[in-house]
Amino acid sequence: MHGSTDLNGPTTGISVHIGCWLGYIAADASPIVFLLRPHAENRGVIVRERFVASAETHQTRHRDGYGNRLIQTMLQSGYNEFLYEATLTVPDRPDNDGLSATVTPREQLPPDVKRYMRPSRYCESDRLAGFARQLFGFLPRGRDQVGAICDWVHANIEYRYGSGSCLLSACDILKRGYGVCRDFAHVVIALCRALGLPARYVAGHIPRLAANSHDDDIGRDFHAYVEVYLGRHWHTYDARHNRPLIGRIKIAHGMDAVDAAITTFYGEVEVTLFKAWSHPVTTTSAELENHQRVAFASQKPFKAEYPIKPPARSKPKAPNDRVDDDQKGAHAPCLQISDVRFADRCIDDKYGPDHSPK
């Protein structure tokens, strides 16, 4: 699909290819909602974009209350595969470049920002108020506090790829002492809100650029981080990597991971394939100069021609089963919501180092 969609930003910068390849086994036909498309708040241009499914089903596209761009379709009984990919340009500047970090008085906060000061399912800021004030309350309000929170979380919470669970909140992670990127984000959000700073959860991509690639997980999976409202702008903070990065691509934001789940499904569904990528590509000047609006539409159904077979279906765990550390972030049937890290797995061990379908 050719043409371009202007996402409120420049047509120059870094060209990045993002995508994911997802597989599910469904007991019966049931709805599924995807959050895969770049958010309208991204600064850049979508040059190409497509979403294809292994079965021909009706699809609807709309935006939720956070401005996230959803695709809703149906899982067919049995094995289903989906492929999403897009090429877009992103600015080549680091996080928060040129943004003011002054603190906006609470009474001047817009109504849609004030909601991000409240506790939520995974960010129990009301339970952490005393803890936050003890550790960070003496610091100057605003950027100094947020920076200190990120430094503390980066130093005191161990990152363990594949240890995520939908049953764990910020308080749980503080007790456990380790987690994945969504857990880092939840802890930072809860501590910021406990200090009266509006903070929201973000899901997206970090491209595997030379300037970014100090950590193995960059560019090889979706990523969760945080935005904090300072100086009448949303500022990016990422306690997992704890340094400015280039080319972030936001997919969704919300109060916590529930509002920014990559997929949400209903019924008895098993996740069998979860693979994502984000890397630089070469885009021609002619493509960048073409500013025709992308009429996003699904392509014809594709056959599962990739070198995999639908895995044998296993019996789902009971909702109250204990989540062990070695479950590798398996989806929990009690919520039936797949999030940024719920399907974490060592993709390279099974499919090789390439991050996109052959």
N, C-alpha and C positions, 0 to 999 in steps of 0.2 A: 504494500500500500504506500503510495507516494503522496507528496504534499507536506504541509507542515502546520502544526498548531502552536501559536504564540502563547507561551505561558507567562505573560507579563514580564518579559525580560529581553535581553540582548540576543542577537543572532550569531554572536561570536563567542568563542570559548572552547571548551573541550567536548568532543563528540563521544558519547558513551552509549554502549549497548547494554540494556538491562533485560532480564527475562527470568522465567521460571517454568518448570516442567513438573506437573503434579499428577498423581495417580490415586484413585480411590476405589474401594469395593463397597457397594451399597447393597443392603439386603433387599430394599425396595426402591422404587422411584421416589426421590425426595429432593427438596429445594437445596441449593447451595448458593452462597453469596461470596463473591471474590472482591478483595481490595488489592488491586494490582496496578492500576493506572496512576501515573504521576499526579500529585495533587496540584490544583490550580495555583497554589501559592509558590510553586517552584518558579525560579527565574530561568527561562530558557525556551527552546523551541523543540517540539516533537517533530522529527523528520519522517519517521515511519512508525507504524504501530499495528499490531495484529493480535487477535485472540482466537484460537481454534480449539475445537473439541473433537473427541473421538466419535461422538454420536451427534446427530443433528437434532438440536433442541432449541426451543424458543429462548431468546435472551432479551433481557431488559437492562437498561442502564439509567442510573439516576444518582443523585447526590444525597447524602444523609445530612443531619443537622450540623455537622462539623465541616461540611464542604467536601468530604471524602467522596471519591468517584467509584461507585459500586457497579459490578456486573452480577446480575442474578440469572441463574439458569437452573436446570434440573439434572440431577444424577440419575442415570438409568440403572435398573437392577443389574448387578454384576460389576464388571470392571469398567472404569472411566478414566480417560486421560485428558489433560488440558495443557495447552502451551500458550504462554503470553510472552511477547517480546516487543521491545520498542527501542528505537534509536533517537537520541535527543542531544541537544547541546546544553551544557551547563557552564556557568561562570567559572573561570580559573582562579578565583580568589578564595582565601581560607574562610572558615567560619567567622561570622560576626565582623567581617572586615568593614570598617567605616561606620559602625553603629555606635550610637551613644548609649552609655550604660547607667544613666542617672535613674533614680527611683521615682516612679510616678506615685503621688499621694493616693491612698486608698480611695478617697472620696472622688478622685478624678479618673479612676479606672472605668473603662467601658463595661456595660453590663455583661457582654459576652466574654469578657476577660475575668470578671469577678468569680464566675463559676469555677475557675481553675484554682481557687483558694480553698475549696471545700474538700473534705475527705472523700475517698472513693473506695471501691471494692478492694483494690490492691494497694492503695496508698493511704494508710490510716494515720493521717497527719494529726488527728485529735489525740491519738495514743502516744505520739512522739513529741508533743510540744515541749515537755520538760527536758527530754534528752537533747532536742535541737537547741534549746536556749542555753543549756549547760555547755555544749560544745562550741556553738557558733553565735550565741546571742550577744557576746561582747564585741564582735567585729562590726565595722561600719556596714550599715544596711545596704543590701543590693549585691553588686558584683563581687565584693570581697567575700561576702557570706557564701554566695553560690560557688565561687572558686574553691573556697575552703571545704565545702561539702563534697565537691567532686574529688578533691585531693584525698579527703578522708575515706570516701567510698572506694576509690581506686586502690588505696593502700591497705584497707582493712577487709574488703570483700574479695575473695579469691575467684577469679574467672575460671569456670570449668565448663567447657563446651559439651553440650548434650545433657546438662543436669537440670534443665528447666522443667517446671510443672505448673499447670494451671491452678493447683491448690495452694501455691505459695505466694504470700503477700510481702510487703516491705518489712513488716515486723518479723515474719518468719525468716526472711533472708538475713536480717540483722542477728538473729539467734543462731542460724545455721552457719553463717560466715562464708558462704560461697554461692555462686549462681551463674546465670547467663546474662546477656546484655539487657533483656527485659527486666531482670531483677535489679540490676544496677540502676536502670532508669526509674523503677518504682521507688527505690530507696531515696534517690535524689529528689524526686518529685515530692514524696512525703515529707522530707526534711525541709524543703523549700516552703511548702504550704504551711508547715508548722511554724515557720518564721514570718508568715504573712506575705510570701512572694508567690504570685501566680505562676504555676508550672503545669505543663501538659506533656503527655506521652506522644512520641512520634515513632512511626515505623517507616522504613525506607531502605535505600541502598547507599553504600559507600563504594564508589568504583575503585578497582584495583589499579590505581595510578602509582607511578614511581614515588611520588611525594607522600603517598598514603600507606604504602605496603610495608609497614613495620610489624604488622600482626598477621598471622596466617588466615584469620577468618575474614579479613577485608576482601570484598569482591566475590566471596564464595557463598554468601547466604544473605538473607534479609537482616536488617540491623535495627535495633531499638535504641533511641536516645531521648533527649529532653529538650524542650524549649521553655525558657523563663522570660517573663514579660518585664523588660527593663527599658527605661527611656522611650516609652511608647512604641517599642518594637519587640518582637519575639527573638530572643537570642538562643543560639544553639549551644548545648552542653552535653558532653559525652564522657561519663565517668569510666566507661570501659576502656577507651583509648586515651582519654584525658590529655588531648592536645588538639589544636585546630587542624581540620582536615579540609580537603578540597573536593568539590563536586558532589556533595550530598544531594540525593534525590528523595524528596519526601513523597511517600505514598498516602499516608493517613496520619491524623492526630486525633486525640481525645483525652478523656479524663485519665484513662489507664489502658492496659492492653485489651480489655474487652471492647473498647470503641475502635481499636485499630487492628483487629484480627485480620490476617491475610485471607483466611477463609472461615466462613461460618456455615456449618451444615446441620441438618436436622434429621433425626432418625438414626438407624443403626448403620454407621459408616466407619470404615477402617481406612486410615491413610497408609498407602503402600509405596508412594514415591513422592519425594519432596526435594527438589533441586533448584537452586537459584544462582544467578550470576550477574556481574556488573563489571564491565571492562571497557577501556577506550577502543574506539574504532576510527577509521578514516571516513569522513563525510565530504562529498564534493561541494564546491562552492555553488554549483547550480542547484543542488538540493537545498542548501541553506538559503538561497535567494528566492526559492519558491515558497510563497506565503499563503498558498491556498489552504483553507481550513480543512483539516483532516476529518472526513466523515467516517468516524470510527465504526467499523462493522466487522462482524465475525467473518472469518473465511469459511470455505467449505470444510465439512468434517474431514479429519485426517485419520488415516489408519495407524494403529500402533506398530509402526515399522521399526522402532528403535530396538536395540538388542537387549530387550528385557521380556520377561513373561509375567503375567499377573500372578502375584504371590498367592500361595495357598491361604485361604481364609482361616483365621484363627478365631476362637471364641472370645468376644469382648469381655474385659474385666468388669466385675461388679463395681457400681459407683463408689462403694465405700472401701474398696481395696486400698491398702496402703501403697503409696507411691515410693518406690525405692530409688536410690541414686542411680542404679544401673539401668533404669528404664529408658534412658536416652531421650528424655523429654517427650514420652509418648502422650498422645492426646488422652485426656481424661473424659470418660463417657458421661460423668456427672454434669459437665457443662456443654459438651459437644461443640466446643469452639476451638478452632485451630488458630494458634497465634504465631507470632514471628519466630519463636523458637520451640514450639510444641513438637515439631517433627524433626528436631535436630538429629543428625546422624552423620557418620563418617562417609560422605558420598564418594570421596575419592577411592576409598578402599574397595568399593563395589563397582563403581562406574568409570574409574580412571580420573586423571587430573583435568581433563577438558571440562569446562563449565557450561557448555551448551550442547543440545542434541546434535548428533552428526547429521 
